[in-house]
């Protein structure tokens, strides 16, 4: 039986787990929704021994990777996957990045270090941009009064629907894809303003006013989101994994979420 051990059963990893369970996989996982405690060395070691595949979605802890630091030695003969971030590419002033682009020069230095360690360990590293999906989209921000349109001409971001991440990871497993980095992003990098405007249109609501960063009163984390400007290419995942995003742009993704609601 195929068996996956997940470190960190969060929003995205849970969608991957559901997809594989439906295909007959056994899933063990750490995290509040999982069946294992990360600190239970014996239970994790037993699950790792039984696992055919291992996936980590655990973020960095300062400058270290908690999973590799604690359990790396017992994972060496496994299929390894790691959910990373396209933030490792830093700011490119709107230019395209692909898997051959430099990493480690942006604000996500700890993430870039962990990304590199998983590559060195022989992992498939899935670099993810802004993630959205059921319960976590522009619709929720609008309903909560947290949606903003920021006056930053030329600012663009890449994003990806959580279901497309799951499809990309499963494709890498099914094809036994070679270790390395894979960008899982949709086909249309766009401004956050465009996403908010489309969500408002689907809700039949007026778009929020255009504001400066200072006027919007954003948190430090949210301001950091606007500190980088890049477009993420997904050609390698398409070529190597045979992956095609079901939601190639935010328009299809938002429309599907609106229908489900």
N, C-alpha and C positions, 0 to 999 in steps of 0.2 A: 504494500500500500504506500502511495506517495504521502509524505508527511512533512508539514512545514512548521518550523519553529519561528515564531515572530517575537522579536524584542520590541515592545512598545506598541500595544494594540490601540492606536489612536484612530482618528477620523479616516485617514487614507488607508492605513494598514487593515482596518476592519473591513473596508470595501474589498480589498484584495482577498482577505480571508473568506468573506462571503462567496466571492466568485469561485474560489477553489473548493470550498465545501460543496457547492452545487455540482462540482465535477467529481466528487467522491473523495476529496482529500481529507486527511485528519489534520487538525490544526491545534497546536499548543501555542500559548502566548503569555507573555508577561504584560503587566499593566492592569489598571483597575477593572477592565472588562475581560481580562484573560484568566486562565486557570493556574497560572504560576506566579510566584513572587520572584522578582528579579534578584532578591537577596538570598533566595533558597538555593545555595550552590548545588546541593545534591539533586534536587528536583529538576533544576535547569540542566545539569549534566546528563541526567537520565533522558530528558526530552531531546537534548542535543544528540545523544547517541542513537536514538530512534529516528531522528529526523533525516530525511533525504535532502531537504532544502532549508536554508536559514535566511530570514529577512530581518533587517534592523531598520526601525524608523526612530530610534532614540537619538535625540539631538545632542550636540556637544555639551560637555560639562567643563566650562572654562576652555582650556586648550587641549582637552583629552576626550577620547571616545570611551564612554562607560562600558560598552559591550566588548570591544576589543581588549580594553584594559583588564577586564575581569574574566572573560570567557574566550578570548581569542585563541588560546592554545588548544581548546577542545573543538574548535570549528574548522580546523585546517583542511580536513578532507571533505568538506561539505560544499554544496552549491551555495554561494553567498550572494545576497542582494542587499543593497543599502539605498534608502530613500534620502537623497541629498537635495540640494537647492541650486537653482541657477544663479543665486546670489554669489556663488563662488567666482563668477566671472567679473564681478564688480561693475563699475560704471563704464559704459563704452560710448556715451553721448549719442545713443540711438543706433549705433552700428550693430550689425548682426554678429552673433557668436555661435560657434559650433563646438563640438567636443575637442577640437584641436586648439581652441582659443586658450590663452593664458588664464590661470586661476590664481587666487590667493592675494590679489591686489586690492580687493574691496573691503567693505566693512565686515564681511562675514569671514574673517580670517580663521576663526575656530572651526567653522563649518568646512572651509577649504582644507584645513589640516586633516580633519576626519575623512573627508572625501578622498584625499590622497592616500590615507592609511588603508581604506577599504579597497582602493585600486591595487595597492601593493600586496594586499592579502588575497588577491585574485577574485575580487567581487565584481558583480555587475552593479554599477553605480547609476541610479536613475536620478538625473538632475531635473528638479521640478520648479516651475515658476509659480505664480499665484494660483492657488487651488480653490476651486469653487464647486458647489454641488448642493444636494438637498440639505436645507437647514443652514447653509453657509454660502450665501450669495449676496448680490446687490439688493435683492428683494428684502432680505432681513435687515440690511443696513438702512434701507429706506423706511421700513416699518418702525425701526427703532430711532429714527431721526438722526442717524449717524452718517448718512450719505452726503458726500461733498463733491462739488465740482471745483477743481483747483485751476487757477489761471497760470498754466505753465505750457505755453505753446511748444509743440514738438515733443512733449513728454509721452513716451509709450512704454508699455509693459507687455510681457507675454503672460499667458494664463493657460490653465488646463482643467477640464472637468474631471472630477475624481473617478468617474467610471472609465475615462480614457487612460488614467494612470493604471488602474487595475488591469485593463486590457493590455497595456504595454508590458507590465510585469509578467502577466500570464503568458504573453507571446514569447518573452525572453526565456521563460521556463520551458514552454512547449518546444521551442527550437533549440534548447540547450545553447543559447547564445554565448558567444565568447565573452570572457571577462572584459570589462572596459566601461567607459562612460556612455550613457545614452540620455539625450535630452528628450523629455516627454512634454511637449508644448503644442498648443494648437497652431493653426496655420496663419493667424492674423494678429500679430502684435498691434495693440491699440491703446489709446489713452483710457485712463480710468473714467474720464468724463463721458466718453462714448458708451461705456458699459452702463453707467448710471442713467444716462439719457435713454438708452434702449429699455432698461428696466422700468423707468418711469412711464415710457410710452406703453409698455405692456400692461402696466397697472392703471393706466389712464390718469396719471397724476402729472402735475407740472414738475419740471426738473428743478433741483435746488439752484440757488443763485451762484454765479461764478464768483469765487473768492480767492484772495491770496492765501498763502500758507499761514501767515500770521492771523488773518481774519478768521480762518477756519478753526483755530485753536486746537490743532492736532496734537496728539501725544508725541513724545520723543520717538517712540517706535513707529508711529504712523508717518511722522516727518521723514524718518529714515527710508521709508518706502519710496518717497519721492526724490530721494537723494541720488538714485541711480536710474539710468535711462538706457535700455538695451532691447534688442530684438533677438529672440532665441530661435535658431534653426532646428528643425526636427528631421532633416533628411536622413540621418544615419539610422534612426529608429525605423523609419519607413523602409529603408533598403534592407537592413540587416534583420529586423524583427518581423517584417511584413505587416507593420502596424499602420493603421490609418485611424485618426481620431474620428469617433462617431460624431463629435461636436467640433467641427473644424474651425468655428469662430464662436465668439461669445453670443452671437445672435441665435444660433441653433441651440446652444446650451441653455440660454435664458428661456427661450420659447418652450423647451422641454420641461424645465422646472416649473414654468407657469402652468402648463397643462396638468402636471402632477399635483399642483397645489389645488 
